[in-house]
Amino acid sequence: MPNRDLEFRGISKEHLGMYFEELGARQITYSFPFIYSADSWEGQVLSEREIFFTQVFKVNAIKIRISANDERELDDLIKKYRYKTTRAGG
């Protein structure tokens, strides 16, 4: 089962999990690694850490893993997931 690891910054682990659910998965575990499972793919929220840019400016960095039955499905799923995590600057 092919998989890819991604990192997202400034998005809560709850939102990242919710995006897996919006794509059709259901939550299996309730602690790290948070696992979300669907018929032909799986998403995992692996870890969370804080990154400090200055002494007062920090953001969270969350690693996730997405696995699917084949590369085409994995690419399509990542495209849909990235669309959900897109943030507009302002």
Secondary structure, 3 states (H helix, E strand, C coil): CCEEEEEEECCCHHHHHHHHHHCCCEECCCCCCEEEECCCEEEEEEEEEEEECCCCCEEEEEEEEEEECCHHHHHHHHHHHHHHHCCCCC
